[in-house]
Amino acid sequence: MSTITLPNSIISIGNDAFWACHSLTSIDIPSSVTSVGTGVFSHCNNLTEITVDSDNQNYDSRNNSNTIIETATNTLIAGCENSIIPNSVTKIGDCAFGGCSSLTSVSIPNSVTTIGGGAFWYCTGLTEITIPNSVTSIGFGAFGGCSGLTSFKSRILSPDKVVSKSFFEPYEPSWIINGAFYGVDKNNCTLYVPQGTKDIYQATPEWSYFFVNIVKVPFAPGDVNYDDECTGSDVTALYNFILYNDSSAIVNGDQNGDGEVTGSDVTAVYNIILGL
C-alpha cells in the first residue's frame, strides 16, 4: 500500500493518470496543479484518502471530503471509497467515481444538478442510490455496470428530460439503448419514483427498462421539497413559492388538501414539525 505526494512541479494530471493503481491508498494534490482530467483514479479500489493543498487556487477537497473539486464550478472531479459529496457541489463530473468497486454507499446532496457520463461507472459495490429532485441531467453510462444495485430511488419529477445518450447517439446500437443505466440488472433492481410520475417513467426509454419493478413512493407529510423529511427547509420552500412564485423546490405544496398552496399550508407544515 502506498501514499503519493506529488511534487510542486506538477501542474497537470491527465485523464486516467492513476488507472488501476490498486496499491494506491492516499494521495496529496499540490497547490501547483491547475488541470485535472477525467477518471484520474478509475479502478483505484484501495484509495481512501484524497487531499488537495489548501493553497491550491483551482481545486479543493473542502470539508475533508476526500475528493477533488474544481473550486470555480463546484464540480466534483474525482472521488474514492471514503468520499463525502459536500452540499455545495453542483456537478459530479464524468467518471468521477468510475470503477470504484469498493464504494458501497454514497449520498448525493440536493445541490447537485448534473451527474456526468460514467460518474459511477462500474461501482459494483453500490446496492442502493437516491437521486435528488435537483438533478436535471444524467450523462450516458452514469450508473453503467452497477450490477449490485437492488434499490434505485429517483426523486426526479421530469425523468424524460434528464437522461443523455449523447456519447453514442449517432450510432444508437441496441446494447446501449439503456443509456445511463446499461449493465444494471433491472429485473432485480426496484426503481422507486415520486407519486404521480410512474406513467412518465414507464413511457421514457431509459427508465422504462425498470418496468418490472417501478414503485411509486407517496409524499411524506410536510415534505414540500421532497428530501424525505419535514424541516424548516420545507417552510422556506413554501414561503418562496407563495411570495415569489419560486417553484424550483416545490413538489408537495398543498399540505392541507384544499387544492391550493397558501399560508394555511405553511401552518400545516409547522404543525407537523411541532408534532401537533
Rosetta silent file (secondary structure, phi, psi, omega in degrees, C-alpha in Angstrom):
SEQUENCE: MSTITLPNSIISIGNDAFWACHSLTSIDIPSSVTSVGTGVFSHCNNLTEITVDSDNQNYDSRNNSNTIIETATNTLIAGCENSIIPNSVTKIGDCAFGGCSSLTSVSIPNSVTTIGGGAFWYCTGLTEITIPNSVTSIGFGAFGGCSGLTSFKSRILSPDKVVSKSFFEPYEPSWIINGAFYGVDKNNCTLYVPQGTKDIYQATPEWSYFFVNIVKVPFAPGDVNYDDECTGSDVTALYNFILYNDSSAIVNGDQNGDGEVTGSDVTAVYNIILGL
SCORE:     score description
SCORE:     0.000 S_00000001
   1 L     0.000  145.963 -173.348    0.000    0.000    0.000 S_00000001
   2 E  -145.214  153.167  174.174    1.329    3.460   -0.803 S_00000001
   3 E  -112.856  134.847  179.089    0.862    7.166   -0.322 S_00000001
   4 E  -116.797  126.633  171.190    1.757    9.565   -3.120 S_00000001
   5 E  -113.624  109.757 -176.797    2.631   13.202   -2.558 S_00000001
   6 L   -73.162  142.627  179.892    3.008   14.888   -5.918 S_00000001
   7 L   -72.006  158.496 -179.142    5.793   17.481   -6.223 S_00000001
   8 L   -69.509   -4.965  176.649    5.014   21.173   -6.668 S_00000001
   9 L   -80.045  -13.149 -179.298    6.425   20.996  -10.171 S_00000001
  10 L   -77.982  125.824  177.270    3.285   19.138  -11.308 S_00000001
  11 L  -115.289  -16.644 -176.953    0.752   21.426  -12.998 S_00000001
  12 E  -141.483  137.179  174.204   -1.448   18.900  -14.828 S_00000001
  13 E  -117.220  115.025 -172.828   -2.887   15.455  -14.069 S_00000001
  14 L   -77.813  170.959  176.967   -4.103   13.784  -17.258 S_00000001
  15 L   -55.128  136.284  175.435   -7.085   11.553  -17.977 S_00000001
  16 L    56.954   29.241 -173.210   -6.842    8.113  -16.321 S_00000001
  17 L   -56.649  -37.984 -177.383   -3.489    9.111  -14.801 S_00000001
  18 L  -115.056   29.286 -177.427   -3.614    6.541  -11.989 S_00000001
  19 L   -46.411  123.803  173.641   -5.793    3.961  -13.752 S_00000001
  20 L    56.817   33.066  173.345   -5.957    0.692  -11.763 S_00000001
  21 L   -81.789   82.198 -172.191   -3.238    1.670   -9.282 S_00000001
  22 L   -66.850  -20.260 -179.800   -4.506   -0.914   -6.802 S_00000001
  23 L   -86.228   -9.037 -177.561   -1.722   -0.246   -4.291 S_00000001
  24 E   -74.760  124.153 -179.834   -2.578    3.455   -4.015 S_00000001
  25 E  -112.894  -30.143  178.362   -4.214    4.283   -0.658 S_00000001
  26 E  -152.556  153.955 -178.120   -3.805    8.055   -0.347 S_00000001
  27 E  -147.879  141.681  176.802   -2.679   10.984   -2.452 S_00000001
  28 E  -111.961  126.362  179.494   -1.860   14.654   -1.883 S_00000001
  29 E   -98.291  120.742 -175.806   -2.514   17.140   -4.686 S_00000001
  30 L   -75.036  169.283 -178.602   -0.132   20.132   -4.528 S_00000001
  31 L   -68.473  -18.450 -176.327   -1.011   23.805   -4.912 S_00000001
  32 L   -74.981  -18.094 -174.360    0.714   23.912   -8.318 S_00000001
  33 L   -70.274  125.975  179.807   -1.903   21.749  -10.084 S_00000001
  34 L  -116.416   -7.371 -178.159   -4.065   23.750  -12.477 S_00000001
  35 E  -146.712  129.831  177.056   -5.626   20.942  -14.519 S_00000001
  36 E  -128.714  124.970 -178.138   -7.140   17.577  -13.563 S_00000001
  37 L   -79.709 -169.034 -179.712   -8.503   15.222  -16.226 S_00000001
  38 L   -94.279  150.232  174.890  -11.342   12.703  -16.061 S_00000001
  39 L    62.719   29.923 -173.484  -11.156    9.264  -14.497 S_00000001
  40 L   -64.167  -26.584  179.702   -7.830   10.002  -12.798 S_00000001
  41 L  -117.162   25.669 -179.628   -8.459    7.364  -10.101 S_00000001
  42 L   -56.598  131.093  178.471  -10.511    4.855  -12.093 S_00000001
  43 L    63.933   21.154  171.870  -10.266    1.348  -10.603 S_00000001
  44 L   -88.182   76.786 -167.358   -8.094    2.549   -7.689 S_00000001
  45 L   -75.118   -7.107  177.047  -10.083    0.313   -5.372 S_00000001
  46 L  -108.556    3.650  178.848   -7.897    0.799   -2.294 S_00000001
  47 L   -73.312  123.399 -177.914   -7.795    4.594   -2.449 S_00000001
  48 L  -124.744  -12.114 -175.472   -9.379    6.000    0.714 S_00000001
  49 E  -139.183  124.925  176.508   -7.850    9.457    1.151 S_00000001
  50 E  -127.150  127.083  179.969   -7.566   12.403   -1.236 S_00000001
  51 E  -129.631  132.202  174.701   -6.198   15.751   -0.069 S_00000001
  52 E  -108.331  130.377  179.129   -5.796   18.968   -2.046 S_00000001
  53 L   -53.090  134.162 -176.089   -3.335   21.553   -0.716 S_00000001
  54 L   -64.620  -17.011  178.329   -5.260   24.434    0.850 S_00000001
  55 L   -88.095   -2.630  178.476   -3.194   26.926   -1.189 S_00000001
  56 L   -68.181  128.204 -176.313   -4.400   25.492   -4.495 S_00000001
  57 L   -88.793   -7.692 -174.574   -6.373   28.216   -6.312 S_00000001
  58 L  -113.173  -30.225 -176.506   -8.131   25.869   -8.724 S_00000001
  59 E  -134.196  158.035  177.816   -9.105   22.765   -6.780 S_00000001
  60 E  -150.938  167.165  173.179  -10.021   21.848   -3.220 S_00000001
  61 L  -126.721   55.996 -173.061  -11.106   18.962   -1.030 S_00000001
  62 H   -49.687  149.059  176.949  -13.462   21.016    1.106 S_00000001
  63 H    56.774   30.374 -179.146  -14.888   19.703    4.368 S_00000001
  64 H    51.021   43.929 -171.432  -12.348   16.858    4.407 S_00000001
  65 L   -82.433   -5.520 -176.716  -14.466   15.245    1.702 S_00000001
  66 L    56.125   48.394 -179.539  -11.723   13.038    0.206 S_00000001
  67 L  -141.485  168.702  165.705  -12.456   14.439   -3.235 S_00000001
  68 E  -113.004  120.182 -178.034  -11.000   16.761   -5.842 S_00000001
  69 E  -119.044  129.391  173.773  -13.416   19.622   -6.502 S_00000001
  70 E   -72.967  113.006 -169.050  -12.977   22.291   -9.152 S_00000001
  71 L   -60.732  -45.685 -174.166  -13.411   25.363   -6.991 S_00000001
  72 L   -65.451  -33.375 -174.985  -14.784   27.811   -9.572 S_00000001
  73 L  -108.638   -3.579 -177.004  -17.514   25.477  -10.858 S_00000001
  74 L    56.138   37.605  178.676  -18.184   23.365   -7.738 S_00000001
  75 E   -99.841  125.220  176.062  -17.648   20.268   -9.873 S_00000001
  76 E   -78.419  111.881 -174.617  -16.510   17.081   -8.157 S_00000001
  77 E   -84.989  -39.223 -176.300  -13.762   15.844  -10.469 S_00000001
  78 E  -152.494  144.483  178.628  -12.646   12.713   -8.603 S_00000001
  79 L  -139.700 -174.720 -178.480  -13.615   10.706   -5.557 S_00000001
  80 L  -151.693 -171.392 -176.396  -12.866    7.462   -3.755 S_00000001
  81 L   -54.923  -39.467 -174.715  -14.287    4.894   -1.358 S_00000001
  82 L   -98.396   13.688 -177.505  -14.427    7.315    1.605 S_00000001
  83 L   -67.729  143.286  170.132  -15.665   10.378   -0.278 S_00000001
  84 L  -121.312  122.280 -177.311  -18.469   12.517    1.093 S_00000001
  85 L   -79.482  112.722 -179.405  -20.077   14.773   -1.504 S_00000001
  86 L   -63.639  151.930 -177.983  -20.383   18.256    0.063 S_00000001
  87 L   -78.401   11.577  172.406  -23.730   20.011   -0.268 S_00000001
  88 L  -100.093   -7.772  179.880  -22.005   22.828   -2.180 S_00000001
  89 L   -75.786  131.258  179.913  -21.202   20.571   -5.138 S_00000001
  90 L  -105.870  -18.444  179.568  -23.411   21.221   -8.176 S_00000001
  91 E  -141.043  136.484  169.422  -21.965   18.676  -10.604 S_00000001
  92 E   -99.084  114.567 -169.884  -20.478   15.201  -10.306 S_00000001
  93 L   -69.874  168.830  178.083  -18.036   15.098  -13.192 S_00000001
  94 L   -56.511  129.826  175.264  -17.540   12.479  -15.891 S_00000001
  95 L    58.444   25.241 -176.232  -16.046    9.254  -14.474 S_00000001
  96 L   -58.178  -40.305  178.708  -15.618   10.887  -11.045 S_00000001
  97 L  -116.203   19.508 -174.107  -16.095    7.537   -9.265 S_00000001
  98 L   -52.853  126.545  176.151  -15.554    5.331  -12.315 S_00000001
  99 L    72.306   12.991 -179.814  -14.617    1.756  -11.473 S_00000001
 100 L   -83.794   78.505 -175.826  -14.630    2.359   -7.726 S_00000001
 101 L   -68.700  -16.470  178.634  -15.964   -1.083   -6.830 S_00000001
 102 L   -82.452   -8.132  176.839  -15.125   -0.521   -3.149 S_00000001
 103 L   -74.576  115.722 -176.584  -17.683    2.300   -2.952 S_00000001
 104 L  -106.056  -19.009  177.813  -20.651    0.789   -1.107 S_00000001
 105 L  -153.622  150.031  178.281  -22.759    3.862   -0.347 S_00000001
 106 L  -153.055  141.017  177.288  -22.993    7.459   -1.473 S_00000001
 107 L  -113.081  118.709  179.536  -25.281   10.367   -0.610 S_00000001
 108 L   -95.820  114.865 -175.512  -25.954   12.824   -3.427 S_00000001
 109 L   -72.950  164.490 -178.002  -26.974   16.195   -1.925 S_00000001
 110 L   -69.160   -8.434  178.077  -29.789   18.400   -3.194 S_00000001
 111 L   -76.467  -19.098 -175.329  -27.236   20.898   -4.509 S_00000001
 112 L   -76.684  126.484  177.411  -26.285   18.555   -7.370 S_00000001
 113 L  -109.672  -21.638 -175.846  -27.925   19.334  -10.719 S_00000001
 114 E  -133.053  131.470  172.423  -25.729   17.280  -13.063 S_00000001
 115 E  -114.926  114.528 -171.029  -24.374   13.740  -12.893 S_00000001
 116 L   -71.583  168.200  178.138  -21.780   13.319  -15.614 S_00000001
 117 L   -59.204  131.165  178.771  -21.257   10.460  -18.045 S_00000001
 118 L    64.924   18.707 -174.581  -19.830    7.378  -16.355 S_00000001
 119 L   -55.213  -41.156  178.928  -19.856    9.176  -12.996 S_00000001
 120 L  -119.931   30.758 -178.158  -20.489    5.917  -11.101 S_00000001
 121 L   -54.559  124.157  178.021  -19.468    3.598  -13.938 S_00000001
 122 L    54.400   38.147  168.315  -18.889    0.056  -12.666 S_00000001
 123 L   -85.097   76.084 -170.632  -19.299    0.931   -8.989 S_00000001
 124 L   -69.610  -14.465  179.001  -20.323   -2.673   -8.459 S_00000001
 125 L   -81.903  -12.633  178.871  -20.359   -2.362   -4.667 S_00000001
 126 L   -71.612  129.645  177.473  -23.295    0.063   -4.697 S_00000001
 127 L  -109.112  -23.322  177.002  -26.549   -1.637   -3.691 S_00000001
 128 E  -150.448  153.532  179.719  -28.795    1.404   -3.456 S_00000001
 129 E  -154.470  149.081  178.756  -28.758    5.019   -4.516 S_00000001
 130 E  -124.015  129.394  178.579  -31.055    8.028   -4.332 S_00000001
 131 E  -103.510  119.989 -177.723  -31.173   10.773   -6.966 S_00000001
 132 L   -71.731  161.460 -179.035  -32.448   14.123   -5.630 S_00000001
 133 L   -65.941  -17.286 -179.321  -35.086   16.211   -7.364 S_00000001
 134 L   -69.329  -20.102 -175.388  -32.440   18.879   -8.035 S_00000001
 135 L   -71.319  126.478  179.178  -30.831   16.740  -10.771 S_00000001
 136 L  -115.708   -5.458 -179.774  -31.656   17.952  -14.278 S_00000001
 137 E  -150.985  130.081  174.760  -29.094   15.966  -16.273 S_00000001
 138 E  -125.042  120.288 -175.725  -27.728   12.414  -16.091 S_00000001
 139 L   -75.416  164.638  179.651  -24.970   11.529  -18.561 S_00000001
 140 L   -58.495  134.416  175.932  -24.620    8.365  -20.596 S_00000001
 141 L    68.012   17.491 -177.750  -23.450    5.403  -18.540 S_00000001
 142 L   -54.200  -38.061  178.028  -23.619    7.372  -15.287 S_00000001
 143 L  -119.867   22.889 -179.793  -24.590    4.154  -13.484 S_00000001
 144 L   -60.532  135.075  177.306  -23.453    1.751  -16.183 S_00000001
 145 L    76.897    7.122  177.742  -22.236   -1.596  -14.925 S_00000001
 146 L   -79.384   71.819 -171.620  -23.557   -1.046  -11.385 S_00000001
 147 L   -69.246  -15.943 -178.702  -24.578   -4.689  -11.247 S_00000001
 148 L   -86.391   -6.235 -177.294  -25.026   -4.688   -7.461 S_00000001
 149 L   -65.744  127.081  174.187  -27.875   -2.163   -7.441 S_00000001
 150 L  -119.641  -14.865 -179.981  -31.102   -3.547   -5.984 S_00000001
 151 E  -139.531  120.510 -179.129  -32.744   -0.257   -4.994 S_00000001
 152 E  -127.697  110.006 -177.686  -32.767    2.888   -7.121 S_00000001
 153 E  -105.652  118.129  178.527  -34.793    5.789   -5.763 S_00000001
 154 E  -110.004  127.021  175.748  -35.390    8.709   -8.099 S_00000001
 155 L   -96.503    3.913 -173.780  -36.990   11.910   -6.821 S_00000001
 156 L   -70.180  130.078 -176.993  -36.910   13.451  -10.311 S_00000001
 157 L   -87.225  -22.782  179.750  -40.292   14.769  -11.436 S_00000001
 158 L  -123.186   69.766 -174.341  -39.463   15.056  -15.160 S_00000001
 159 H   -62.578  -23.122 -178.351  -37.453   11.875  -15.899 S_00000001
 160 H   -73.076   -8.057 -174.953  -37.938   12.252  -19.656 S_00000001
 161 H  -109.680   -2.502 -168.936  -35.757   15.389  -19.663 S_00000001
 162 L  -112.284  -12.870 -174.875  -32.691   14.370  -17.714 S_00000001
 163 E   -97.302  127.488 -177.770  -31.049   11.297  -19.308 S_00000001
 164 L  -109.350  138.293  173.339  -28.452   11.850  -22.032 S_00000001
 165 L  -117.373   24.691 -167.634  -27.198    9.330  -24.622 S_00000001
 166 L   -62.241  -26.459 -178.146  -25.060   11.906  -26.389 S_00000001
 167 L   -61.788  -32.655 -173.439  -21.817    9.904  -26.309 S_00000001
 168 L  -126.349   11.031 -171.992  -23.193    7.313  -28.741 S_00000001
 169 L   -55.117  -36.428 -179.215  -26.301    8.918  -30.199 S_00000001
 170 L   -63.472  -21.431 -174.535  -25.178    8.854  -33.869 S_00000001
 171 L  -102.530  -41.508  175.504  -24.917    5.049  -33.739 S_00000001
 172 L    52.607   43.965  176.657  -27.715    4.013  -31.382 S_00000001
 173 L   -66.546  152.408 -172.900  -26.771    0.302  -31.135 S_00000001
 174 H   -61.845  -29.542 -174.930  -29.293   -1.765  -29.218 S_00000001
 175 H   -74.508  -11.271  177.244  -26.907   -2.649  -26.401 S_00000001
 176 H  -114.763   13.171 -179.365  -26.596    0.964  -25.239 S_00000001
 177 L   -63.114  -21.322  177.579  -30.240    1.966  -25.612 S_00000001
 178 L   -67.131  -14.552  177.003  -30.419    1.792  -21.798 S_00000001
 179 H    61.488 -116.532 -172.417  -28.345    4.970  -21.734 S_00000001
 180 H   -67.204  -17.765 -169.958  -27.414    5.915  -18.197 S_00000001
 181 H  -120.267   23.205 -179.265  -28.261    2.513  -16.701 S_00000001
 182 L   -63.542  142.335  179.228  -26.761   -0.078  -19.035 S_00000001
 183 L    87.088   -7.337  175.098  -25.490   -3.110  -17.165 S_00000001
 184 L   -82.272  132.977 -179.885  -27.847   -2.640  -14.220 S_00000001
 185 L   -77.024   90.018 -171.750  -29.844   -5.822  -13.542 S_00000001
 186 L   -73.027  -14.361  174.802  -33.248   -4.224  -13.907 S_00000001
 187 L   -75.807  -20.757 -178.588  -35.086   -7.460  -13.149 S_00000001
 188 L  -117.846   11.667  179.250  -33.593   -7.416   -9.669 S_00000001
 189 L  -120.882  124.208  179.941  -33.455   -3.666   -9.058 S_00000001
 190 E   -91.169  129.348  177.082  -36.516   -1.779   -7.848 S_00000001
 191 E   -99.584  117.555  178.601  -36.975    1.774   -9.116 S_00000001
 192 E   -99.863  127.141 -174.835  -38.823    3.996   -6.628 S_00000001
 193 E  -127.685  157.343  179.175  -40.377    7.114   -8.170 S_00000001
 194 E   -61.456  144.344  178.688  -42.404   10.091   -6.862 S_00000001
 195 L   -57.862  135.316  179.913  -46.141    9.564   -6.648 S_00000001
 196 L    93.086   -2.209 -177.607  -47.864   10.770   -9.803 S_00000001
 197 L  -117.213    0.139 -174.447  -44.853   10.196  -12.083 S_00000001
 198 H   -57.003  -42.069 -179.049  -44.935    6.427  -12.632 S_00000001
 199 H   -63.311  -35.788  179.324  -46.544    6.724  -16.079 S_00000001
 200 H   -67.178  -43.676  178.514  -43.845    9.185  -17.202 S_00000001
 201 H   -61.380  -42.667 -178.230  -41.070    6.837  -16.079 S_00000001
 202 H   -68.025  -23.410 -177.806  -42.699    3.892  -17.848 S_00000001
 203 H   -94.105   -3.147 -178.023  -43.003    5.928  -21.064 S_00000001
 204 L  -104.081  118.881 -170.412  -39.378    7.112  -21.081 S_00000001
 205 H   -48.004  -49.658 -174.464  -36.996    4.600  -22.755 S_00000001
 206 H   -63.440  -32.733 -178.418  -34.034    4.893  -20.400 S_00000001
 207 H   -90.815  -27.454 -172.784  -36.205    4.459  -17.313 S_00000001
 208 H   -66.589  -15.284  177.476  -38.778    2.069  -18.720 S_00000001
 209 L   -65.452  -12.428  174.495  -36.303   -0.813  -18.601 S_00000001
 210 L   -89.635   13.316 -168.549  -37.173   -0.943  -14.911 S_00000001
 211 H   -55.179  -26.348 -179.651  -40.814   -1.645  -15.875 S_00000001
 212 H   -65.704  -35.111 -173.400  -40.852   -4.914  -13.926 S_00000001
 213 H  -133.941   59.506  173.067  -40.162   -3.107  -10.676 S_00000001
 214 E  -101.934  120.039 -176.715  -41.280    0.540  -10.773 S_00000001
 215 E  -120.936  130.374  178.160  -42.859    1.507   -7.453 S_00000001
 216 E   -84.824  140.917 -177.320  -44.389    4.901   -6.689 S_00000001
 217 E  -110.309  121.024  178.970  -43.458    6.461   -3.376 S_00000001
 218 L   -68.782  152.402  176.966  -46.059    8.638   -1.607 S_00000001
 219 L   -69.195  139.607  174.320  -45.005   12.009   -0.284 S_00000001
 220 L   -75.895  144.294  178.613  -44.221   12.153    3.412 S_00000001
 221 L   -55.271  129.194  177.798  -46.405   14.616    5.371 S_00000001
 222 L    82.828   -5.507 -177.245  -44.814   18.046    5.370 S_00000001
 223 L   -85.428   84.041 -176.066  -42.111   17.076    2.877 S_00000001
 224 L   -73.497  -42.245 -174.885  -42.505   20.003    0.479 S_00000001
 225 L   -96.129    8.362  173.981  -39.078   19.812   -1.184 S_00000001
 226 L    55.780   52.130  174.115  -39.034   16.010   -1.297 S_00000001
 227 L  -111.307   17.884  175.117  -35.902   15.395    0.714 S_00000001
 228 L    72.852   17.492  175.358  -37.576   12.671    2.782 S_00000001
 229 L  -154.411  159.335  178.587  -38.019   14.789    5.891 S_00000001
 230 L  -109.839  110.194 -177.225  -40.120   17.639    7.210 S_00000001
 231 L  -139.330 -173.178  178.567  -37.938   20.504    8.434 S_00000001
 232 H   -61.725  -24.777  179.209  -37.599   24.278    8.294 S_00000001
 233 H   -64.793  -28.239  177.827  -36.374   23.982    4.698 S_00000001
 234 H   -72.133  -35.452  175.337  -39.888   22.906    3.694 S_00000001
 235 H   -64.320  -44.362  178.509  -41.306   26.055    5.308 S_00000001
 236 H   -60.257  -43.060  179.011  -38.770   28.152    3.396 S_00000001
 237 H   -60.621  -41.297  178.724  -39.714   26.441    0.127 S_00000001
 238 H   -65.201  -45.555  178.499  -43.382   27.209    0.728 S_00000001
 239 H   -59.001  -44.643 -179.732  -42.700   30.849    1.563 S_00000001
 240 H   -62.920  -36.146  178.667  -40.592   31.257   -1.592 S_00000001
 241 H   -69.665  -44.338 -176.827  -43.348   29.729   -3.698 S_00000001
 242 H   -70.342  -43.364 -174.110  -46.098   31.842   -2.173 S_00000001
 243 H   -84.600  -34.304 -172.296  -44.187   35.142   -2.058 S_00000001
 244 H  -122.444    5.881 -177.720  -42.003   34.896   -5.159 S_00000001
 245 L    54.995   35.481  179.035  -43.700   32.208   -7.260 S_00000001
 246 L   -88.508  103.906 -176.628  -40.491   30.197   -6.988 S_00000001
 247 L   -94.275    5.411 -172.871  -41.472   26.658   -7.946 S_00000001
 248 L   -62.064  -31.603 -177.295  -37.926   25.282   -8.083 S_00000001
 249 L  -109.261    3.810 -175.639  -38.191   23.486   -4.737 S_00000001
 250 L   -86.840  124.635  174.899  -41.929   22.837   -4.690 S_00000001
 251 L  -125.276  -42.541 -170.642  -43.032   19.253   -5.015 S_00000001
 252 L  -135.879   65.245 -171.689  -45.764   18.776   -2.456 S_00000001
 253 L   -78.328  -32.623 -176.429  -47.076   22.211   -1.530 S_00000001
 254 L   -79.988   86.533 -173.927  -50.739   21.509   -0.788 S_00000001
 255 L   -84.460  -21.109 -179.711  -50.321   20.212    2.736 S_00000001
 256 L  -102.957    2.874  172.892  -53.893   20.703    3.963 S_00000001
 257 L    72.757   24.012 -178.927  -55.570   19.152    0.918 S_00000001
 258 L   -97.589    6.741  174.817  -57.659   22.155   -0.131 S_00000001
 259 L    86.381    4.995  177.896  -56.337   22.176   -3.710 S_00000001
 260 L  -147.159  162.861 -179.458  -54.186   25.289   -3.435 S_00000001
 261 L  -108.174  111.751 -177.459  -50.949   26.464   -1.891 S_00000001
 262 L  -139.102 -173.944  178.953  -51.445   29.276    0.617 S_00000001
 263 H   -60.208  -26.141  179.349  -50.349   30.415    4.064 S_00000001
 264 H   -66.175  -26.604  176.742  -52.519   27.728    5.623 S_00000001
 265 H   -72.099  -33.019  175.358  -50.163   25.118    4.172 S_00000001
 266 H   -62.461  -43.926  177.104  -47.272   26.813    5.964 S_00000001
 267 H   -59.919  -40.429 -179.756  -49.219   26.451    9.196 S_00000001
 268 H   -62.865  -40.406  179.228  -49.825   22.781    8.393 S_00000001
 269 H   -67.320  -42.805  176.608  -46.095   22.182    7.939 S_00000001
 270 H   -56.444  -42.531 -178.523  -45.300   23.986   11.189 S_00000001
 271 H   -63.875  -37.475  178.039  -47.805   21.753   12.969 S_00000001
 272 H   -66.128  -43.315 -179.953  -46.147   18.644   11.566 S_00000001
 273 H   -62.050  -40.379 -177.385  -42.707   19.861   12.671 S_00000001
 274 H   -82.984   -7.111  179.083  -44.033   20.627   16.164 S_00000001
 275 L    76.082   27.505 -179.015  -45.928   17.332   16.326 S_00000001
 276 L   -91.336    0.000    0.000  -49.329   18.966   16.670 S_00000001
